Amino acid sequence: MFTDAELCRQGWGRVFARIRACLDACPYSGSLVCRADSSSIRNCTCTQHGWSYDLADPLVGVLKGSGRPESFDTTAWDLVGAPYVASPHRLIFGTRNPEPVPPLEPLGGVAWHRDAMSDHDDQGTVIVGGVHERELQDNWKPAPRELGQSPYVRSRSSAAALCLGGVAERSQS
């Protein structure tokens, strides 16, 4: 879950400019609490036991009559936040590592490729934000099963393996 000026506005119209992120799992049961990629919801609910969380991460609602003691502390069950969140070029990176590596540092010499793909340039290139998904109506089993059954794949992969010395030659008997 993320909250920033473009992704979320709180009820009274206040706009948050700082990006925040948290683990999308109920701290008690591990169930997902946010099941939408994007929406205008004001809270998220664990489907297993009905606890609800505000977009600022705290536990704000617990079902009555669920057998909790009076001393139950709701602040101990807030969502687990990410202490380090960075957004270089509108890409959001978050980690719970106490000593994080800057998100673009591991890219080294190929960082220019990422810049070319996601950075805005002076000519007006714009990367469309949001979630991009495709859903295919298909049976998933034939593709993995048929992947290795193609005559082309069998002949080429075995020939390549023999050239690289990865397959022992068959004994001729």
PyMOL commands that place a pseudoatom at each C-alpha (Angstrom):
pseudoatom trace, name=CA, resn=MET, resi=1, chain=A, elem=C, hetatm=0, pos=[0.000, 0.000, 0.000]
pseudoatom trace, name=CA, resn=PHE, resi=2, chain=A, elem=C, hetatm=0, pos=[1.303, 3.424, -0.865]
pseudoatom trace, name=CA, resn=THR, resi=3, chain=A, elem=C, hetatm=0, pos=[0.159, 6.892, 0.049]
pseudoatom trace, name=CA, resn=ASP, resi=4, chain=A, elem=C, hetatm=0, pos=[1.378, 10.024, -1.667]
pseudoatom trace, name=CA, resn=ALA, resi=5, chain=A, elem=C, hetatm=0, pos=[-0.032, 13.070, -3.392]
pseudoatom trace, name=CA, resn=GLU, resi=6, chain=A, elem=C, hetatm=0, pos=[-0.958, 11.200, -6.564]
pseudoatom trace, name=CA, resn=LEU, resi=7, chain=A, elem=C, hetatm=0, pos=[-2.148, 7.969, -5.000]
pseudoatom trace, name=CA, resn=CYS, resi=8, chain=A, elem=C, hetatm=0, pos=[-4.220, 8.984, -1.973]
pseudoatom trace, name=CA, resn=ARG, resi=9, chain=A, elem=C, hetatm=0, pos=[-6.093, 11.888, -0.428]
pseudoatom trace, name=CA, resn=GLN, resi=10, chain=A, elem=C, hetatm=0, pos=[-7.356, 11.644, 3.121]
pseudoatom trace, name=CA, resn=GLY, resi=11, chain=A, elem=C, hetatm=0, pos=[-10.985, 12.409, 3.992]
pseudoatom trace, name=CA, resn=TRP, resi=12, chain=A, elem=C, hetatm=0, pos=[-10.531, 16.101, 4.783]
pseudoatom trace, name=CA, resn=GLY, resi=13, chain=A, elem=C, hetatm=0, pos=[-8.675, 16.816, 1.535]
pseudoatom trace, name=CA, resn=ARG, resi=14, chain=A, elem=C, hetatm=0, pos=[-5.193, 16.855, 3.019]
pseudoatom trace, name=CA, resn=VAL, resi=15, chain=A, elem=C, hetatm=0, pos=[-2.624, 15.728, 0.476]
pseudoatom trace, name=CA, resn=PHE, resi=16, chain=A, elem=C, hetatm=0, pos=[0.325, 13.676, 1.657]
pseudoatom trace, name=CA, resn=ALA, resi=17, chain=A, elem=C, hetatm=0, pos=[3.521, 14.379, -0.248]
pseudoatom trace, name=CA, resn=ARG, resi=18, chain=A, elem=C, hetatm=0, pos=[5.669, 11.747, 1.474]
pseudoatom trace, name=CA, resn=ILE, resi=19, chain=A, elem=C, hetatm=0, pos=[5.479, 8.232, 0.093]
pseudoatom trace, name=CA, resn=ARG, resi=20, chain=A, elem=C, hetatm=0, pos=[4.743, 5.608, 2.703]
pseudoatom trace, name=CA, resn=ALA, resi=21, chain=A, elem=C, hetatm=0, pos=[4.672, 1.856, 2.291]
pseudoatom trace, name=CA, resn=CYS, resi=22, chain=A, elem=C, hetatm=0, pos=[3.732, -1.080, 4.481]
pseudoatom trace, name=CA, resn=LEU, resi=23, chain=A, elem=C, hetatm=0, pos=[3.606, -4.843, 4.261]
pseudoatom trace, name=CA, resn=ASP, resi=24, chain=A, elem=C, hetatm=0, pos=[0.271, -5.922, 2.776]
pseudoatom trace, name=CA, resn=ALA, resi=25, chain=A, elem=C, hetatm=0, pos=[-0.397, -8.570, 5.415]
pseudoatom trace, name=CA, resn=CYS, resi=26, chain=A, elem=C, hetatm=0, pos=[-2.332, -8.644, 8.657]
pseudoatom trace, name=CA, resn=PRO, resi=27, chain=A, elem=C, hetatm=0, pos=[0.204, -8.831, 11.514]
pseudoatom trace, name=CA, resn=TYR, resi=28, chain=A, elem=C, hetatm=0, pos=[-1.982, -11.369, 13.322]
pseudoatom trace, name=CA, resn=SER, resi=29, chain=A, elem=C, hetatm=0, pos=[-3.011, -13.784, 10.567]
pseudoatom trace, name=CA, resn=GLY, resi=30, chain=A, elem=C, hetatm=0, pos=[-0.814, -12.920, 7.581]
pseudoatom trace, name=CA, resn=SER, resi=31, chain=A, elem=C, hetatm=0, pos=[-3.873, -12.490, 5.322]
pseudoatom trace, name=CA, resn=LEU, resi=32, chain=A, elem=C, hetatm=0, pos=[-3.909, -9.779, 2.660]
pseudoatom trace, name=CA, resn=VAL, resi=33, chain=A, elem=C, hetatm=0, pos=[-5.600, -6.584, 3.774]
pseudoatom trace, name=CA, resn=CYS, resi=34, chain=A, elem=C, hetatm=0, pos=[-5.584, -4.688, 0.468]
pseudoatom trace, name=CA, resn=ARG, resi=35, chain=A, elem=C, hetatm=0, pos=[-6.962, -6.658, -2.448]
pseudoatom trace, name=CA, resn=ALA, resi=36, chain=A, elem=C, hetatm=0, pos=[-7.114, -3.884, -5.057]
pseudoatom trace, name=CA, resn=ASP, resi=37, chain=A, elem=C, hetatm=0, pos=[-4.327, -2.481, -7.212]
pseudoatom trace, name=CA, resn=SER, resi=38, chain=A, elem=C, hetatm=0, pos=[-5.793, 1.008, -7.007]
pseudoatom trace, name=CA, resn=SER, resi=39, chain=A, elem=C, hetatm=0, pos=[-8.962, 2.511, -5.596]
pseudoatom trace, name=CA, resn=SER, resi=40, chain=A, elem=C, hetatm=0, pos=[-10.332, 5.304, -3.436]
pseudoatom trace, name=CA, resn=ILE, resi=41, chain=A, elem=C, hetatm=0, pos=[-10.826, 3.257, -0.272]
pseudoatom trace, name=CA, resn=ARG, resi=42, chain=A, elem=C, hetatm=0, pos=[-10.341, 4.754, 3.168]
pseudoatom trace, name=CA, resn=ASN, resi=43, chain=A, elem=C, hetatm=0, pos=[-9.308, 1.572, 4.963]
pseudoatom trace, name=CA, resn=CYS, resi=44, chain=A, elem=C, hetatm=0, pos=[-8.348, -2.035, 4.352]
pseudoatom trace, name=CA, resn=THR, resi=45, chain=A, elem=C, hetatm=0, pos=[-9.811, -5.079, 6.087]
pseudoatom trace, name=CA, resn=CYS, resi=46, chain=A, elem=C, hetatm=0, pos=[-8.373, -8.486, 6.883]
pseudoatom trace, name=CA, resn=THR, resi=47, chain=A, elem=C, hetatm=0, pos=[-10.853, -11.017, 5.529]
pseudoatom trace, name=CA, resn=GLN, resi=48, chain=A, elem=C, hetatm=0, pos=[-9.888, -13.685, 8.047]
pseudoatom trace, name=CA, resn=HIS, resi=49, chain=A, elem=C, hetatm=0, pos=[-11.031, -11.936, 11.220]
pseudoatom trace, name=CA, resn=GLY, resi=50, chain=A, elem=C, hetatm=0, pos=[-12.320, -8.504, 10.179]
pseudoatom trace, name=CA, resn=TRP, resi=51, chain=A, elem=C, hetatm=0, pos=[-9.668, -6.193, 11.584]
pseudoatom trace, name=CA, resn=SER, resi=52, chain=A, elem=C, hetatm=0, pos=[-9.526, -2.937, 9.603]
pseudoatom trace, name=CA, resn=TYR, resi=53, chain=A, elem=C, hetatm=0, pos=[-6.567, -0.656, 9.043]
pseudoatom trace, name=CA, resn=ASP, resi=54, chain=A, elem=C, hetatm=0, pos=[-6.446, 3.027, 8.141]
pseudoatom trace, name=CA, resn=LEU, resi=55, chain=A, elem=C, hetatm=0, pos=[-4.277, 4.181, 5.229]
pseudoatom trace, name=CA, resn=ALA, resi=56, chain=A, elem=C, hetatm=0, pos=[-1.852, 5.560, 7.811]
pseudoatom trace, name=CA, resn=ASP, resi=57, chain=A, elem=C, hetatm=0, pos=[-1.191, 1.921, 8.924]
pseudoatom trace, name=CA, resn=PRO, resi=58, chain=A, elem=C, hetatm=0, pos=[-2.842, 1.807, 12.381]
pseudoatom trace, name=CA, resn=LEU, resi=59, chain=A, elem=C, hetatm=0, pos=[-5.397, -0.767, 13.419]
pseudoatom trace, name=CA, resn=VAL, resi=60, chain=A, elem=C, hetatm=0, pos=[-8.652, 1.210, 13.646]
pseudoatom trace, name=CA, resn=GLY, resi=61, chain=A, elem=C, hetatm=0, pos=[-11.340, -1.433, 13.890]
pseudoatom trace, name=CA, resn=VAL, resi=62, chain=A, elem=C, hetatm=0, pos=[-11.682, -4.787, 15.638]
pseudoatom trace, name=CA, resn=LEU, resi=63, chain=A, elem=C, hetatm=0, pos=[-14.854, -6.879, 15.640]
pseudoatom trace, name=CA, resn=LYS, resi=64, chain=A, elem=C, hetatm=0, pos=[-16.690, -6.870, 18.952]
pseudoatom trace, name=CA, resn=GLY, resi=65, chain=A, elem=C, hetatm=0, pos=[-17.288, -10.111, 20.782]
pseudoatom trace, name=CA, resn=SER, resi=66, chain=A, elem=C, hetatm=0, pos=[-14.227, -11.870, 19.419]
pseudoatom trace, name=CA, resn=GLY, resi=67, chain=A, elem=C, hetatm=0, pos=[-12.992, -12.957, 22.854]
pseudoatom trace, name=CA, resn=ARG, resi=68, chain=A, elem=C, hetatm=0, pos=[-10.241, -10.365, 23.314]
pseudoatom trace, name=CA, resn=PRO, resi=69, chain=A, elem=C, hetatm=0, pos=[-9.364, -9.280, 26.852]
pseudoatom trace, name=CA, resn=GLU, resi=70, chain=A, elem=C, hetatm=0, pos=[-10.021, -5.697, 27.967]
pseudoatom trace, name=CA, resn=SER, resi=71, chain=A, elem=C, hetatm=0, pos=[-6.262, -5.102, 28.049]
pseudoatom trace, name=CA, resn=PHE, resi=72, chain=A, elem=C, hetatm=0, pos=[-5.966, -5.753, 24.281]
pseudoatom trace, name=CA, resn=ASP, resi=73, chain=A, elem=C, hetatm=0, pos=[-3.626, -3.085, 22.854]
pseudoatom trace, name=CA, resn=THR, resi=74, chain=A, elem=C, hetatm=0, pos=[-4.555, -2.227, 19.266]
pseudoatom trace, name=CA, resn=THR, resi=75, chain=A, elem=C, hetatm=0, pos=[-1.347, -0.226, 18.733]
pseudoatom trace, name=CA, resn=ALA, resi=76, chain=A, elem=C, hetatm=0, pos=[0.674, -3.441, 19.008]
pseudoatom trace, name=CA, resn=TRP, resi=77, chain=A, elem=C, hetatm=0, pos=[-1.073, -4.805, 15.897]
pseudoatom trace, name=CA, resn=ASP, resi=78, chain=A, elem=C, hetatm=0, pos=[-0.478, -1.973, 13.397]
pseudoatom trace, name=CA, resn=LEU, resi=79, chain=A, elem=C, hetatm=0, pos=[0.661, -2.849, 9.885]
pseudoatom trace, name=CA, resn=VAL, resi=80, chain=A, elem=C, hetatm=0, pos=[4.423, -3.246, 9.506]
pseudoatom trace, name=CA, resn=GLY, resi=81, chain=A, elem=C, hetatm=0, pos=[5.801, -0.206, 7.704]
pseudoatom trace, name=CA, resn=ALA, resi=82, chain=A, elem=C, hetatm=0, pos=[8.860, 0.145, 5.512]
pseudoatom trace, name=CA, resn=PRO, resi=83, chain=A, elem=C, hetatm=0, pos=[11.328, 2.563, 7.139]
pseudoatom trace, name=CA, resn=TYR, resi=84, chain=A, elem=C, hetatm=0, pos=[13.072, 3.284, 3.837]
pseudoatom trace, name=CA, resn=VAL, resi=85, chain=A, elem=C, hetatm=0, pos=[11.063, 4.276, 0.764]
pseudoatom trace, name=CA, resn=ALA, resi=86, chain=A, elem=C, hetatm=0, pos=[12.584, 6.011, -2.256]
pseudoatom trace, name=CA, resn=SER, resi=87, chain=A, elem=C, hetatm=0, pos=[11.064, 7.124, -5.530]
pseudoatom trace, name=CA, resn=PRO, resi=88, chain=A, elem=C, hetatm=0, pos=[13.696, 7.847, -8.188]
pseudoatom trace, name=CA, resn=HIS, resi=89, chain=A, elem=C, hetatm=0, pos=[12.046, 8.797, -11.468]
pseudoatom trace, name=CA, resn=ARG, resi=90, chain=A, elem=C, hetatm=0, pos=[8.559, 7.844, -10.187]
pseudoatom trace, name=CA, resn=LEU, resi=91, chain=A, elem=C, hetatm=0, pos=[9.518, 4.218, -9.518]
pseudoatom trace, name=CA, resn=ILE, resi=92, chain=A, elem=C, hetatm=0, pos=[8.732, 3.262, -5.927]
pseudoatom trace, name=CA, resn=PHE, resi=93, chain=A, elem=C, hetatm=0, pos=[11.224, 1.157, -3.958]
pseudoatom trace, name=CA, resn=GLY, resi=94, chain=A, elem=C, hetatm=0, pos=[10.787, 0.159, -0.328]
pseudoatom trace, name=CA, resn=THR, resi=95, chain=A, elem=C, hetatm=0, pos=[12.676, -2.026, 2.111]
pseudoatom trace, name=CA, resn=ARG, resi=96, chain=A, elem=C, hetatm=0, pos=[12.623, -2.969, 5.760]
pseudoatom trace, name=CA, resn=ASN, resi=97, chain=A, elem=C, hetatm=0, pos=[16.411, -3.297, 5.779]
pseudoatom trace, name=CA, resn=PRO, resi=98, chain=A, elem=C, hetatm=0, pos=[17.824, -0.988, 8.499]
pseudoatom trace, name=CA, resn=GLU, resi=99, chain=A, elem=C, hetatm=0, pos=[20.876, -0.262, 6.318]
pseudoatom trace, name=CA, resn=PRO, resi=100, chain=A, elem=C, hetatm=0, pos=[19.412, 0.040, 2.810]
pseudoatom trace, name=CA, resn=VAL, resi=101, chain=A, elem=C, hetatm=0, pos=[21.356, 0.330, -0.401]
pseudoatom trace, name=CA, resn=PRO, resi=102, chain=A, elem=C, hetatm=0, pos=[20.146, 3.193, -2.623]
pseudoatom trace, name=CA, resn=PRO, resi=103, chain=A, elem=C, hetatm=0, pos=[17.777, 1.602, -5.170]
pseudoatom trace, name=CA, resn=LEU, resi=104, chain=A, elem=C, hetatm=0, pos=[19.754, 2.524, -8.280]
pseudoatom trace, name=CA, resn=GLU, resi=105, chain=A, elem=C, hetatm=0, pos=[23.223, 1.709, -6.931]
pseudoatom trace, name=CA, resn=PRO, resi=106, chain=A, elem=C, hetatm=0, pos=[23.120, -2.041, -7.769]
pseudoatom trace, name=CA, resn=LEU, resi=107, chain=A, elem=C, hetatm=0, pos=[22.379, -1.198, -11.416]
pseudoatom trace, name=CA, resn=GLY, resi=108, chain=A, elem=C, hetatm=0, pos=[25.867, 0.229, -11.870]
pseudoatom trace, name=CA, resn=GLY, resi=109, chain=A, elem=C, hetatm=0, pos=[26.722, 0.867, -15.505]
pseudoatom trace, name=CA, resn=VAL, resi=110, chain=A, elem=C, hetatm=0, pos=[23.305, -0.105, -16.866]
pseudoatom trace, name=CA, resn=ALA, resi=111, chain=A, elem=C, hetatm=0, pos=[21.439, 2.613, -14.950]
pseudoatom trace, name=CA, resn=TRP, resi=112, chain=A, elem=C, hetatm=0, pos=[21.321, 4.631, -18.175]
pseudoatom trace, name=CA, resn=HIS, resi=113, chain=A, elem=C, hetatm=0, pos=[18.983, 2.008, -19.661]
pseudoatom trace, name=CA, resn=ARG, resi=114, chain=A, elem=C, hetatm=0, pos=[16.506, 2.438, -16.818]
pseudoatom trace, name=CA, resn=ASP, resi=115, chain=A, elem=C, hetatm=0, pos=[16.784, 6.212, -17.168]
pseudoatom trace, name=CA, resn=ALA, resi=116, chain=A, elem=C, hetatm=0, pos=[16.017, 5.957, -20.881]
pseudoatom trace, name=CA, resn=MET, resi=117, chain=A, elem=C, hetatm=0, pos=[12.936, 3.843, -20.207]
pseudoatom trace, name=CA, resn=SER, resi=118, chain=A, elem=C, hetatm=0, pos=[11.389, 5.751, -17.299]
pseudoatom trace, name=CA, resn=ASP, resi=119, chain=A, elem=C, hetatm=0, pos=[12.751, 9.287, -17.248]
pseudoatom trace, name=CA, resn=HIS, resi=120, chain=A, elem=C, hetatm=0, pos=[10.898, 12.227, -18.755]
pseudoatom trace, name=CA, resn=ASP, resi=121, chain=A, elem=C, hetatm=0, pos=[12.849, 13.967, -21.470]
pseudoatom trace, name=CA, resn=ASP, resi=122, chain=A, elem=C, hetatm=0, pos=[12.713, 17.481, -22.919]
pseudoatom trace, name=CA, resn=GLN, resi=123, chain=A, elem=C, hetatm=0, pos=[10.716, 16.335, -25.967]
pseudoatom trace, name=CA, resn=GLY, resi=124, chain=A, elem=C, hetatm=0, pos=[7.719, 15.403, -23.815]
pseudoatom trace, name=CA, resn=THR, resi=125, chain=A, elem=C, hetatm=0, pos=[7.882, 11.636, -23.407]
pseudoatom trace, name=CA, resn=VAL, resi=126, chain=A, elem=C, hetatm=0, pos=[5.482, 10.582, -20.673]
pseudoatom trace, name=CA, resn=ILE, resi=127, chain=A, elem=C, hetatm=0, pos=[5.331, 7.204, -18.988]
pseudoatom trace, name=CA, resn=VAL, resi=128, chain=A, elem=C, hetatm=0, pos=[1.739, 6.245, -18.233]
pseudoatom trace, name=CA, resn=GLY, resi=129, chain=A, elem=C, hetatm=0, pos=[1.419, 5.433, -14.553]
pseudoatom trace, name=CA, resn=GLY, resi=130, chain=A, elem=C, hetatm=0, pos=[-0.845, 3.050, -12.750]
pseudoatom trace, name=CA, resn=VAL, resi=131, chain=A, elem=C, hetatm=0, pos=[-1.110, -0.693, -12.862]
pseudoatom trace, name=CA, resn=HIS, resi=132, chain=A, elem=C, hetatm=0, pos=[-0.755, -2.468, -16.176]
pseudoatom trace, name=CA, resn=GLU, resi=133, chain=A, elem=C, hetatm=0, pos=[-2.044, -6.035, -16.282]
pseudoatom trace, name=CA, resn=ARG, resi=134, chain=A, elem=C, hetatm=0, pos=[-3.094, -8.593, -18.843]
pseudoatom trace, name=CA, resn=GLU, resi=135, chain=A, elem=C, hetatm=0, pos=[-5.356, -11.541, -18.132]
pseudoatom trace, name=CA, resn=LEU, resi=136, chain=A, elem=C, hetatm=0, pos=[-5.258, -14.451, -20.533]
pseudoatom trace, name=CA, resn=GLN, resi=137, chain=A, elem=C, hetatm=0, pos=[-8.143, -16.898, -20.727]
pseudoatom trace, name=CA, resn=ASP, resi=138, chain=A, elem=C, hetatm=0, pos=[-6.178, -20.082, -21.201]
pseudoatom trace, name=CA, resn=ASN, resi=139, chain=A, elem=C, hetatm=0, pos=[-5.364, -23.403, -19.652]
pseudoatom trace, name=CA, resn=TRP, resi=140, chain=A, elem=C, hetatm=0, pos=[-1.965, -22.976, -17.994]
pseudoatom trace, name=CA, resn=LYS, resi=141, chain=A, elem=C, hetatm=0, pos=[-0.974, -26.660, -18.160]
pseudoatom trace, name=CA, resn=PRO, resi=142, chain=A, elem=C, hetatm=0, pos=[-0.287, -27.133, -21.914]
pseudoatom trace, name=CA, resn=ALA, resi=143, chain=A, elem=C, hetatm=0, pos=[2.329, -24.375, -22.195]
pseudoatom trace, name=CA, resn=PRO, resi=144, chain=A, elem=C, hetatm=0, pos=[4.836, -25.761, -19.648]
pseudoatom trace, name=CA, resn=ARG, resi=145, chain=A, elem=C, hetatm=0, pos=[4.183, -29.319, -20.763]
pseudoatom trace, name=CA, resn=GLU, resi=146, chain=A, elem=C, hetatm=0, pos=[4.695, -28.528, -24.448]
pseudoatom trace, name=CA, resn=LEU, resi=147, chain=A, elem=C, hetatm=0, pos=[7.696, -26.293, -23.907]
pseudoatom trace, name=CA, resn=GLY, resi=148, chain=A, elem=C, hetatm=0, pos=[10.173, -29.152, -24.016]
pseudoatom trace, name=CA, resn=GLN, resi=149, chain=A, elem=C, hetatm=0, pos=[8.266, -31.325, -26.486]
pseudoatom trace, name=CA, resn=SER, resi=150, chain=A, elem=C, hetatm=0, pos=[8.855, -29.279, -29.601]
pseudoatom trace, name=CA, resn=PRO, resi=151, chain=A, elem=C, hetatm=0, pos=[11.161, -31.073, -32.099]
pseudoatom trace, name=CA, resn=TYR, resi=152, chain=A, elem=C, hetatm=0, pos=[12.978, -27.776, -32.644]
pseudoatom trace, name=CA, resn=VAL, resi=153, chain=A, elem=C, hetatm=0, pos=[13.621, -27.298, -28.923]
pseudoatom trace, name=CA, resn=ARG, resi=154, chain=A, elem=C, hetatm=0, pos=[14.740, -30.898, -28.433]
pseudoatom trace, name=CA, resn=SER, resi=155, chain=A, elem=C, hetatm=0, pos=[17.146, -30.902, -31.367]
pseudoatom trace, name=CA, resn=ARG, resi=156, chain=A, elem=C, hetatm=0, pos=[18.599, -27.446, -30.733]
pseudoatom trace, name=CA, resn=SER, resi=157, chain=A, elem=C, hetatm=0, pos=[18.928, -27.721, -26.963]
pseudoatom trace, name=CA, resn=SER, resi=158, chain=A, elem=C, hetatm=0, pos=[20.563, -31.154, -27.130]
pseudoatom trace, name=CA, resn=ALA, resi=159, chain=A, elem=C, hetatm=0, pos=[22.938, -29.964, -29.872]
pseudoatom trace, name=CA, resn=ALA, resi=160, chain=A, elem=C, hetatm=0, pos=[23.853, -26.897, -27.812]
pseudoatom trace, name=CA, resn=ALA, resi=161, chain=A, elem=C, hetatm=0, pos=[24.382, -29.028, -24.711]
pseudoatom trace, name=CA, resn=LEU, resi=162, chain=A, elem=C, hetatm=0, pos=[26.704, -31.373, -26.635]
pseudoatom trace, name=CA, resn=CYS, resi=163, chain=A, elem=C, hetatm=0, pos=[28.715, -28.417, -27.957]
pseudoatom trace, name=CA, resn=LEU, resi=164, chain=A, elem=C, hetatm=0, pos=[29.097, -27.025, -24.454]
pseudoatom trace, name=CA, resn=GLY, resi=165, chain=A, elem=C, hetatm=0, pos=[29.948, -30.393, -22.977]
pseudoatom trace, name=CA, resn=GLY, resi=166, chain=A, elem=C, hetatm=0, pos=[26.936, -30.412, -20.679]
pseudoatom trace, name=CA, resn=VAL, resi=167, chain=A, elem=C, hetatm=0, pos=[25.568, -33.791, -21.780]
pseudoatom trace, name=CA, resn=ALA, resi=168, chain=A, elem=C, hetatm=0, pos=[27.512, -37.025, -21.716]
pseudoatom trace, name=CA, resn=GLU, resi=169, chain=A, elem=C, hetatm=0, pos=[27.691, -38.692, -25.090]
pseudoatom trace, name=CA, resn=ARG, resi=170, chain=A, elem=C, hetatm=0, pos=[25.558, -41.763, -25.498]
pseudoatom trace, name=CA, resn=SER, resi=171, chain=A, elem=C, hetatm=0, pos=[27.434, -45.010, -25.470]
pseudoatom trace, name=CA, resn=GLN, resi=172, chain=A, elem=C, hetatm=0, pos=[27.001, -46.932, -28.677]
pseudoatom trace, name=CA, resn=SER, resi=173, chain=A, elem=C, hetatm=0, pos=[26.254, -50.532, -27.916]
for i in range(1, 173): cmd.bond("trace and resi %d" % i, "trace and resi %d" % (i + 1))
show_as sticks, trace
zoom trace
